[in-house]
Amino acid sequence: LEVSAETLDKAVPGEARLYRERNRELAARLEQLPEVKRAYYSEWSQFTVHALMGMLVTEMPLLEPEDIPDYLAHMKSKLVEGRLPEKDFELVVDSAVMRNQGYRIGDKPGQGLWTIVGVSDGPYMSCVGTTAHGNNSGVGLIVLTEEGVDSAEDLFAKIGVHLTSLDRVSADARKGREMF
């Protein structure tokens, strides 16, 4: 979820606050909700899967190494080969994506910036990596919720933040149904 500066200014006022600090404050507020397991301010990148017709491009969070096990567990994904990322520019790639793209552990996708150090297996083709220090597709909030949470917009409304057309929700249950 990318939250616009306009929405952040309304939700967390104060000229002295930086974008990152305001996003982290929003993450902390979201974590107070019982249906939110974790909320991260994070960089993100993308991975591609070849489909029957065309390609599917989807987001991949770039987290701190200590947060990756929680993310994989939330996505019902387990490490099946290699290791978890320990330093910058390392990835764990889902086994289906590995097969689809012809990757092997040690490969360097993404213009050679990252190194695949592990393979996970789960139902959602979940790929995750460590920070890219600005070599990313964007930054924003990643919110892990309990089962049954349908909409990021509804979740934010619970903490008094009303998303606008400038905010970009990339993947929640509602968006997923619309896309697929």
QUIBEL-V187582 format. One record per residue. N is the residue number from 1. PHI is phi as a letter, one per 30 degrees, with the letter a starting at -180 (NA if undefined). PSI is psi in whole degrees, 0 to 359 (* if undefined). Layout:
# QUIBEL-V187582
<<N | PHI | PSI> <N | PHI | PSI>>
This chain:
# QUIBEL-V187582
<<1 | NA | 122> <2 | c | 120> <3 | c | 128> <4 | d | 158> <5 | e | 323> <6 | d | 314> <7 | d | 318> <8 | d | 318> <9 | d | 323> <10 | d | 320> <11 | d | 321> <12 | b | 83> <13 | d | 159> <14 | k | 115> <15 | d | 331> <16 | d | 347> <17 | d | 139> <18 | d | 163> <19 | e | 312> <20 | d | 316> <21 | d | 320> <22 | d | 321> <23 | d | 320> <24 | d | 324> <25 | d | 318> <26 | d | 318> <27 | e | 316> <28 | d | 320> <29 | d | 319> <30 | d | 321> <31 | d | 347> <32 | d | 342> <33 | d | 139> <34 | d | 333> <35 | d | 358> <36 | c | 121> <37 | d | 310> <38 | a | 152> <39 | b | 130> <40 | b | 141> <41 | d | 128> <42 | a | 154> <43 | d | 161> <44 | b | 156> <45 | b | 193> <46 | b | 155> <47 | b | 158> <48 | c | 141> <49 | b | 130> <50 | d | 127> <51 | c | 176> <52 | e | 318> <53 | b | 116> <54 | i | 204> <55 | b | 150> <56 | c | 125> <57 | c | 129> <58 | b | 166> <59 | d | 151> <60 | b | 119> <61 | d | 148> <62 | c | 102> <63 | c | 172> <64 | d | 145> <65 | e | 322> <66 | d | 343> <67 | c | 347> <68 | d | 318> <69 | e | 319> <70 | d | 319> <71 | d | 312> <72 | d | 318> <73 | d | 318> <74 | d | 322> <75 | d | 10> <76 | h | 40> <77 | c | 142> <78 | b | 145> <79 | d | 126> <80 | c | 347> <81 | a | 147> <82 | i | 216> <83 | b | 170> <84 | d | 154> <85 | e | 138> <86 | c | 337> <87 | b | 174> <88 | e | 149> <89 | i | 31> <90 | c | 149> <91 | b | 149> <92 | c | 125> <93 | c | 136> <94 | d | 144> <95 | e | 324> <96 | d | 321> <97 | d | 320> <98 | e | 311> <99 | d | 315> <100 | d | 320> <101 | c | 352> <102 | i | 26> <103 | d | 159> <104 | b | 157> <105 | e | 136> <106 | j | 342> <107 | d | 156> <108 | b | 79> <109 | d | 177> <110 | i | 51> <111 | i | 29> <112 | i | 10> <113 | d | 319> <114 | c | 162> <115 | b | 131> <116 | d | 119> <117 | c | 348> <118 | a | 161> <119 | b | 132> <120 | c | 165> <121 | b | 129> <122 | a | 179> <123 | d | 351> <124 | c | 14> <125 | h | 47> <126 | d | 119> <127 | c | 145> <128 | b | 148> <129 | b | 186> <130 | c | 172> <131 | e | 150> <132 | c | 6> <133 | h | 52> <134 | j | 346> <135 | d | 65> <136 | b | 176> <137 | c | 347> <138 | l | 179> <139 | b | 157> <140 | l | 196> <141 | c | 138> <142 | c | 122> <143 | c | 117> <144 | c | 123> <145 | c | 166> <146 | d | 162> <147 | e | 145> <148 | j | 350> <149 | d | 123> <150 | c | 327> <151 | b | 130> <152 | d | 322> <153 | e | 315> <154 | d | 321> <155 | d | 314> <156 | d | 325> <157 | d | 329> <158 | d | 337> <159 | c | 14> <160 | i | 18> <161 | c | 121> <162 | c | 115> <163 | d | 148> <164 | c | 181> <165 | d | 346> <166 | d | 343> <167 | d | 145> <168 | c | 109> <169 | c | 114> <170 | d | 324> <171 | a | 108> <172 | b | 177> <173 | e | 318> <174 | d | 312> <175 | d | 321> <176 | d | 316> <177 | d | 320> <178 | d | 318> <179 | d | 316> <180 | c | *>>
